[in-house]
């Protein structure tokens, strides 16, 4: 009887271990499938929808909708840019990061800082067809109140055969609507082999 009990116990635990292993393998496959889906989406943007206009339309959509994984297709990591650190961090924290590369994980963490709410609102107003037809387009002004100041934001987009630029301008006015300061951020994309790729980010003012 004791021997039978031991056999039963052994069979029982063997079955449990087999079930857990199968469950773990299934989870691993699910993660792999998710990665493949994201990769497939990225390949779709860069191959089947290969016109520059379509690529920019996808970039616009991904940024506005918060598609972090999808937007990565337009970036090569790591990125060398101290200005990106200034963009996403406060003055105390940025000093520790100066000179460090901005990697893929940083992009995921600070996506909504790189492309903030005002930037997304301005980007949503860009007429992509007109931009590619005329080589330039300016969004409407998006206004906000920050610490008692009126901030007017606008994107001036320019397009040529070699690059596409998104120039994000901010004009700051005091409570009397008098000019206080301005600030400019430039997102530059280059065109290589009919592919739109992020090249640089600069701040001024």
BELKA-V838446 format. One record per pair of residues at least 4 apart in sequence whose C-alpha atoms are under 6 Angstrom apart, sorted by the first residue. I is the first residue (numbers start at 1). J is the second residue. D is the distance in Angstrom with one decimal. If there is no record, write none. Layout:
i=[I,I]
j=[J,J]
d=[D,D]
This chain:
i=[36,42,43,44,45,46,62,62,62,64,67,74,74,75,75,77,77,78,78,78,79,79,80,82,83,85,85,88,89,89,106,107,112,115,122,122,122,125,126,130,131,131,131,135,135,136,136,137,137,138,138,139,139,141,141,141,142,142,143,143,144,144,145,145,149,149,150,150,151,151,152,152,153,153,154,154,155,155,156,156,157,157,158,158,159,162,162,163,163,163,164,165,165,166,166,167,167,168,168,169,169,170,170,171,172,172,172,173,173,173,173,174,183,183,184,184,185,185,186,186,187,188,188,189,189,189,190,190,190,191,191]
j=[40,73,47,48,49,50,66,67,71,120,71,197,198,197,198,103,104,101,102,103,101,102,101,98,202,89,94,113,93,94,110,111,116,119,139,154,155,139,139,134,135,136,137,158,159,157,158,156,157,155,156,154,155,152,153,154,152,153,151,152,150,151,149,150,173,174,172,173,171,172,170,171,169,170,168,169,167,168,166,167,165,166,164,165,164,190,191,189,190,191,189,187,188,186,187,185,186,184,185,183,184,182,183,182,180,181,182,177,178,179,180,178,204,205,203,204,202,203,201,202,201,199,200,197,198,199,196,197,199,195,196]
d=[5.9,5.7,5.9,5.4,5.2,5.3,5.8,4.5,5.6,5.3,6.0,4.9,5.9,6.0,5.3,5.5,5.8,5.8,5.4,4.3,5.7,4.9,5.0,5.6,5.9,5.8,5.9,5.4,6.0,5.5,6.0,5.4,5.1,5.7,5.7,5.9,5.9,5.5,5.6,5.9,5.1,4.8,5.2,5.5,4.6,5.5,4.3,6.0,5.2,5.8,4.4,5.8,5.4,6.0,5.3,4.9,5.7,5.0,5.5,4.5,6.0,5.3,5.6,4.8,5.7,4.9,5.8,5.1,5.6,4.6,5.5,5.1,5.6,4.5,5.8,5.3,5.4,4.5,6.0,5.0,5.6,4.6,5.7,5.2,4.4,5.9,5.2,5.5,4.2,5.4,5.1,5.7,4.6,5.8,5.1,5.9,4.5,5.6,5.0,5.9,4.6,5.5,5.1,4.5,5.5,5.2,5.8,5.1,5.1,4.5,5.1,5.4,5.9,4.5,5.7,5.1,5.7,4.4,5.6,5.2,4.8,5.5,5.2,5.2,4.2,5.0,6.0,5.4,5.9,5.4,4.9]
